[in-house]
Amino acid sequence: MQKTCIFPAKYVRCRNASVLVLVLIVISAMTIVAFGLAYQTRIEIRLSKSSSEQAILQNLALSGLEAAKAILSEKQLTAGQTARVCRYYPADNNKSLFEQLKLTLDEKIQIDFWIEDESAFLDLNKSDSAVWENLPSFSRDKRACILDWIDTDFDTNPDGAEADYYERLGTPYNCKNASLLCLKELLFIKNITRGEYLGGLLTKITIYPDDIEQLFCNDLDQQVPFVNIFTTFGREKININTVSSRILSILPGFDQQATDVVLAYRSGPDGTERTDDDRIFEKNEDILLIEGLTELQKELLDQYCCFNSDTFRVFSLARNDHRVYLLMAVVKVVENESQVICVERLL
């Protein structure tokens, strides 16, 4: 007689429940894996899109640099032409330039570039360092640290820093004790921050909150914007046709009142800077025509100022709704040919 194995109902229910739990576990695991793969895929897509956007903006910023080089090369740069090219180029005008380059621009992408005169800035290697102290909020320790970096001796100025400081850093390096080759080298010097280096750019372009948090300090109004004040490709003298009010006002013997007199004369009859009726200084005798300055101040302008330049700073900015790409380049013009001698990405 064949025996029949009869399982209790309770055991059958437990076995079914175990199978169900196992199935649920497998489904859950597969769901987690699926969500993980979907998330990873989404991240990879976003990274790929971000990389693609950055490459596009980079190429457009480089195109802006090329457009600026073309402007600098197209005509002989007299004192008047030099003054006129050193101005901001609005985005609407730039679009026509890029259309000539057969670039199709997305409506969300904006391109701007502007040209400034390197001789409008204080040369860190050649200018009188005593003038730096007249800059608002430019502390004595910053001046001392820069001087220790560029001088050829190993003696430490009060509040300065020489090799013994830099060699004790977490990632040690030598104090240069030689002239600065480019402006970005300032970031190697004690007491110089990136916020101070880039601060003045906020007056030119709109930066998004995430960029501000990462790149700038909070009290920007109290900082010296180095990229708007200093150069390493300038001269001992500054170009009176392109120098800013801020720098002109700190020259020895000058104050804001004397500076306003010079700028009012320079702006011409319409009283607006960088327009076609600006008065251009071409020789020392032109300084004598400025009314409202003392004879000493005219002599000082003659001593501290020049009238033309062959080296320029180009800012080229490309951006969309959520990304910014900003280049700063130094361009030298030799016999109507523009040569890039230094370029760096700022943002």
TITORTI-684125 format. One record per residue (C-alpha): x, y, z; chain. Coordinates in nm, 2 decimals, decimal comma, always signed. Example, Ala and Ser with C-alpha at 12.3 -4.5 7.8 and 13.67 -1.06 7.14 Angstrom:
BEGIN
      x      y      z mol
  +1,23  -0,45  +0,78   A
  +1,37  -0,11  +0,71   A
This chain:
BEGIN
      x      y      z mol
  +0,00  +0,00  +0,00   A
  +0,15  +0,34  -0,11   A
  +0,20  +0,59  +0,16   A
  +0,10  +0,95  +0,11   A
  +0,31  +1,22  +0,27   A
  +0,07  +1,48  +0,40   A
  +0,22  +1,82  +0,51   A
  +0,04  +2,01  +0,77   A
  -0,14  +2,32  +0,63   A
  +0,06  +2,54  +0,86   A
  +0,38  +2,42  +0,70   A
  +0,25  +2,48  +0,35   A
  +0,15  +2,84  +0,44   A
  +0,49  +2,90  +0,59   A
  +0,66  +2,77  +0,28   A
  +0,45  +2,98  +0,06   A
  +0,52  +3,29  +0,27   A
  +0,89  +3,21  +0,25   A
  +0,88  +3,19  -0,13   A
  +0,68  +3,52  -0,14   A
  +0,93  +3,69  +0,09   A
  +1,22  +3,56  -0,13   A
  +1,04  +3,69  -0,44   A
  +0,99  +4,02  -0,28   A
  +1,35  +4,04  -0,18   A
  +1,46  +3,96  -0,54   A
  +1,22  +4,22  -0,68   A
  +1,34  +4,47  -0,42   A
  +1,70  +4,40  -0,51   A
  +1,63  +4,43  -0,88   A
  +1,44  +4,75  -0,82   A
  +1,74  +4,89  -0,62   A
  +1,98  +4,79  -0,90   A
  +1,75  +4,94  -1,16   A
  +1,72  +5,26  -0,97   A
  +2,10  +5,27  -0,92   A
  +2,16  +5,21  -1,29   A
  +1,91  +5,48  -1,38   A
  +2,07  +5,72  -1,13   A
  +2,41  +5,64  -1,26   A
  +2,29  +5,68  -1,62   A
  +2,13  +6,01  -1,53   A
  +2,45  +6,14  -1,37   A
  +2,66  +6,03  -1,67   A
  +2,42  +6,20  -1,90   A
  +2,43  +6,52  -1,69   A
  +2,81  +6,50  -1,68   A
  +2,83  +6,44  -2,05   A
  +2,59  +6,74  -2,11   A
  +2,79  +6,95  -1,87   A
  +3,12  +6,86  -2,04   A
  +2,96  +6,93  -2,38   A
  +2,83  +7,27  -2,26   A
  +3,17  +7,36  -2,12   A
  +3,34  +7,27  -2,44   A
  +3,10  +7,48  -2,64   A
  +3,14  +7,78  -2,41   A
  +3,52  +7,74  -2,41   A
  +3,53  +7,75  -2,79   A
  +3,30  +8,05  -2,80   A
  +3,51  +8,24  -2,55   A
  +3,82  +8,16  -2,77   A
  +3,62  +8,29  -3,06   A
  +3,56  +8,61  -2,87   A
  +3,94  +8,64  -2,82   A
  +4,00  +8,59  -3,19   A
  +3,74  +8,86  -3,27   A
  +3,92  +9,10  -3,03   A
  +4,26  +9,02  -3,19   A
  +4,11  +9,10  -3,53   A
  +3,99  +9,44  -3,41   A
  +4,34  +9,51  -3,27   A
  +4,50  +9,41  -3,60   A
  +4,27  +9,58  -3,85   A
  +4,42  +9,93  -3,83   A
  +4,72 +10,12  -3,71   A
  +4,69 +10,19  -3,34   A
  +4,75 +10,56  -3,30   A
  +4,69 +10,72  -2,96   A
  +4,33 +10,79  -3,07   A
  +4,26 +10,44  -3,20   A
  +4,41 +10,28  -2,89   A
  +4,18 +10,48  -2,67   A
  +3,88 +10,39  -2,88   A
  +3,93 +10,01  -2,89   A
  +3,97 +10,00  -2,52   A
  +3,61 +10,00  -2,44   A
  +3,33  +9,75  -2,36   A
  +3,17  +9,58  -2,65   A
  +2,79  +9,52  -2,59   A
  +2,66  +9,17  -2,66   A
  +2,43  +9,29  -2,94   A
  +2,72  +9,42  -3,13   A
  +2,92  +9,11  -3,07   A
  +2,65  +8,89  -3,22   A
  +2,71  +9,04  -3,56   A
  +3,08  +8,97  -3,53   A
  +3,02  +8,61  -3,45   A
  +2,77  +8,58  -3,74   A
  +3,05  +8,69  -3,97   A
  +3,25  +8,39  -3,83   A
  +2,95  +8,17  -3,93   A
  +2,88  +8,06  -3,58   A
  +2,52  +7,97  -3,50   A
  +2,44  +8,08  -3,15   A
  +2,18  +7,94  -2,92   A
  +1,94  +8,21  -2,80   A
  +2,04  +8,12  -2,44   A
  +2,41  +8,17  -2,50   A
  +2,55  +8,52  -2,46   A
  +2,90  +8,63  -2,57   A
  +3,07  +8,94  -2,46   A
  +3,43  +9,07  -2,49   A
  +3,60  +9,39  -2,40   A
  +3,95  +9,52  -2,45   A
  +4,16  +9,72  -2,20   A
  +4,50  +9,88  -2,22   A
  +4,78  +9,71  -2,02   A
  +4,94 +10,05  -1,99   A
  +4,63 +10,17  -1,80   A
  +4,73  +9,95  -1,51   A
  +5,01  +9,98  -1,25   A
  +5,29  +9,75  -1,34   A
  +5,39  +9,54  -1,04   A
  +5,75  +9,50  -1,17   A
  +5,81  +9,86  -1,28   A
  +5,58 +10,11  -1,10   A
  +5,66 +10,29  -0,78   A
  +5,54 +10,06  -0,50   A
  +5,48 +10,36  -0,28   A
  +5,18 +10,44  -0,50   A
  +5,02 +10,10  -0,41   A
  +4,97 +10,21  -0,06   A
  +4,73 +10,48  -0,17   A
  +4,49 +10,21  -0,30   A
  +4,18 +10,17  -0,08   A
  +4,22  +9,88  +0,16   A
  +4,55  +9,77  +0,01   A
  +4,73  +9,68  +0,33   A
  +5,10  +9,73  +0,40   A
  +5,15  +9,35  +0,45   A
  +5,03  +9,28  +0,09   A
  +5,28  +9,54  -0,04   A
  +5,56  +9,39  +0,17   A
  +5,48  +9,03  +0,05   A
  +5,48  +9,13  -0,31   A
  +5,81  +9,32  -0,28   A
  +5,97  +9,02  -0,10   A
  +5,85  +8,80  -0,39   A
  +6,00  +9,01  -0,67   A
  +6,31  +9,15  -0,51   A
  +6,64  +8,97  -0,56   A
  +6,75  +8,95  -0,20   A
  +6,65  +8,71  +0,08   A
  +6,59  +8,98  +0,35   A
  +6,23  +8,98  +0,48   A
  +6,05  +9,32  +0,49   A
  +5,84  +9,39  +0,80   A
  +5,51  +9,21  +0,75   A
  +5,65  +9,04  +0,44   A
  +5,75  +8,68  +0,35   A
  +6,06  +8,52  +0,21   A
  +6,17  +8,16  +0,15   A
  +6,14  +8,05  +0,52   A
  +5,77  +8,11  +0,51   A
  +5,69  +7,94  +0,17   A
  +5,91  +7,64  +0,26   A
  +5,71  +7,56  +0,57   A
  +5,37  +7,54  +0,38   A
  +5,19  +7,21  +0,35   A
  +5,30  +7,21  -0,02   A
  +5,62  +7,40  +0,00   A
  +5,77  +7,60  -0,29   A
  +6,04  +7,86  -0,33   A
  +6,00  +8,24  -0,30   A
  +6,07  +8,36  -0,66   A
  +6,29  +8,66  -0,59   A
  +6,24  +8,78  -0,95   A
  +5,99  +8,97  -1,16   A
  +5,64  +8,85  -1,20   A
  +5,58  +8,68  -1,54   A
  +5,20  +8,70  -1,53   A
  +4,94  +8,84  -1,31   A
  +4,81  +8,50  -1,19   A
  +5,14  +8,45  -1,01   A
  +5,01  +8,68  -0,74   A
  +4,81  +8,39  -0,61   A
  +5,13  +8,22  -0,49   A
  +5,21  +8,52  -0,27   A
  +5,12  +8,53  +0,10   A
  +4,81  +8,73  +0,19   A
  +4,68  +8,74  -0,17   A
  +4,34  +8,57  -0,20   A
  +4,15  +8,47  -0,51   A
  +3,86  +8,69  -0,40   A
  +4,09  +9,00  -0,41   A
  +4,24  +8,88  -0,74   A
  +3,90  +8,86  -0,92   A
  +3,68  +9,10  -0,72   A
  +3,66  +9,38  -0,98   A
  +3,50  +9,15  -1,23   A
  +3,17  +9,18  -1,05   A
  +3,14  +9,53  -1,19   A
  +3,15  +9,40  -1,54   A
  +2,94  +9,08  -1,55   A
  +2,67  +8,91  -1,36   A
  +2,79  +8,60  -1,17   A
  +2,56  +8,35  -1,03   A
  +2,52  +8,28  -0,66   A
  +2,70  +7,94  -0,67   A
  +3,00  +8,10  -0,84   A
  +3,01  +8,39  -0,58   A
  +3,01  +8,14  -0,29   A
  +3,29  +7,94  -0,43   A
  +3,52  +8,22  -0,57   A
  +3,46  +8,53  -0,37   A
  +3,46  +8,65  -0,01   A
  +3,15  +8,83  +0,13   A
  +3,28  +9,18  +0,18   A
  +3,39  +9,25  -0,18   A
  +3,35  +9,62  -0,15   A
  +3,65  +9,62  +0,09   A
  +3,88  +9,43  -0,14   A
  +4,13  +9,55  -0,40   A
  +4,04  +9,40  -0,74   A
  +4,38  +9,31  -0,87   A
  +4,28  +9,23  -1,22   A
  +4,14  +9,58  -1,26   A
  +4,45  +9,75  -1,11   A
  +4,77  +9,57  -1,17   A
  +4,96  +9,43  -1,47   A
  +5,29  +9,26  -1,54   A
  +5,30  +9,37  -1,91   A
  +5,28  +9,74  -1,87   A
  +5,53 +10,02  -1,84   A
  +5,67 +10,25  -1,57   A
  +5,43 +10,52  -1,71   A
  +5,05 +10,49  -1,75   A
  +4,85 +10,58  -2,06   A
  +4,66 +10,91  -1,98   A
  +4,41 +10,83  -2,25   A
  +4,30 +10,50  -2,10   A
  +4,38 +10,51  -1,73   A
  +4,09 +10,48  -1,49   A
  +3,98 +10,73  -1,23   A
  +4,08 +10,50  -0,95   A
  +4,44 +10,47  -1,06   A
  +4,48 +10,83  -1,17   A
  +4,37 +10,96  -0,83   A
  +4,64 +10,78  -0,64   A
  +4,93 +10,92  -0,83   A
  +5,16 +11,15  -0,62   A
  +5,02 +11,50  -0,61   A
  +4,68 +11,40  -0,73   A
  +4,35 +11,37  -0,56   A
  +3,99 +11,31  -0,68   A
  +3,93 +11,67  -0,77   A
  +4,23 +11,69  -1,00   A
  +4,13 +11,35  -1,14   A
  +3,78 +11,48  -1,22   A
  +3,93 +11,77  -1,41   A
  +4,15 +11,54  -1,63   A
  +3,86 +11,31  -1,70   A
  +3,62 +11,59  -1,78   A
  +3,87 +11,73  -2,03   A
  +3,93 +11,39  -2,17   A
  +3,56 +11,31  -2,22   A
  +3,51 +11,60  -2,46   A
  +3,21 +11,82  -2,52   A
  +2,95 +11,56  -2,44   A
  +3,10 +11,49  -2,10   A
  +3,08 +11,11  -2,16   A
  +3,39 +10,89  -2,16   A
  +3,47 +10,66  -2,45   A
  +3,27 +10,83  -2,72   A
  +3,38 +10,97  -3,05   A
  +3,43 +11,32  -2,93   A
  +3,68 +11,23  -2,66   A
  +3,99 +11,45  -2,65   A
  +4,31 +11,25  -2,72   A
  +4,64 +11,33  -2,56   A
  +4,92 +11,27  -2,82   A
  +5,21 +11,46  -2,68   A
  +5,33 +11,64  -2,36   A
  +5,22 +11,98  -2,48   A
  +4,86 +11,85  -2,49   A
  +4,87 +11,82  -2,11   A
  +4,93 +12,20  -2,08   A
  +4,58 +12,26  -2,24   A
  +4,40 +12,12  -1,94   A
  +4,24 +12,40  -1,74   A
  +4,20 +12,36  -1,36   A
  +4,53 +12,19  -1,28   A
  +4,82 +12,35  -1,11   A
  +5,15 +12,37  -1,29   A
  +5,29 +12,11  -1,05   A
  +5,01 +11,87  -1,14   A
  +5,07 +11,92  -1,51   A
  +5,44 +11,84  -1,45   A
  +5,35 +11,53  -1,26   A
  +5,12 +11,41  -1,54   A
  +5,41 +11,47  -1,78   A
  +5,63 +11,26  -1,55   A
  +5,40 +10,97  -1,49   A
  +5,20 +10,94  -1,81   A
  +5,25 +10,81  -2,17   A
  +5,01 +10,84  -2,46   A
  +4,99 +10,51  -2,65   A
  +5,03 +10,14  -2,60   A
  +5,10  +9,82  -2,80   A
  +4,98  +9,56  -2,53   A
  +4,62  +9,49  -2,44   A
  +4,41  +9,28  -2,21   A
  +4,11  +9,10  -2,36   A
  +3,83  +8,96  -2,15   A
  +3,61  +8,71  -2,34   A
  +3,30  +8,58  -2,18   A
  +3,06  +8,31  -2,29   A
  +2,76  +8,20  -2,08   A
  +2,43  +8,03  -2,08   A
  +2,15  +8,01  -1,82   A
  +2,36  +7,82  -1,56   A
  +2,73  +7,83  -1,67   A
  +3,00  +8,09  -1,72   A
  +3,33  +8,06  -1,90   A
  +3,56  +8,37  -1,88   A
  +3,90  +8,41  -2,04   A
  +4,16  +8,68  -1,98   A
  +4,44  +8,72  -2,23   A
  +4,72  +8,96  -2,29   A
  +4,77  +9,05  -2,66   A
  +5,07  +9,23  -2,80   A
  +5,03  +9,41  -3,14   A
  +5,35  +9,41  -3,35   A
  +5,33  +9,55  -3,71   A
  +4,95  +9,51  -3,72   A
  +4,97  +9,14  -3,60   A
  +4,82  +9,04  -3,27   A
  +5,01  +8,79  -3,07   A
  +4,87  +8,62  -2,75   A
  +5,14  +8,62  -2,49   A
  +4,94  +8,51  -2,19   A
  +4,60  +8,36  -2,14   A
  +4,41  +8,22  -1,83   A
  +4,06  +8,11  -1,74   A
  +3,91  +8,32  -1,47   A
  +3,57  +8,16  -1,44   A
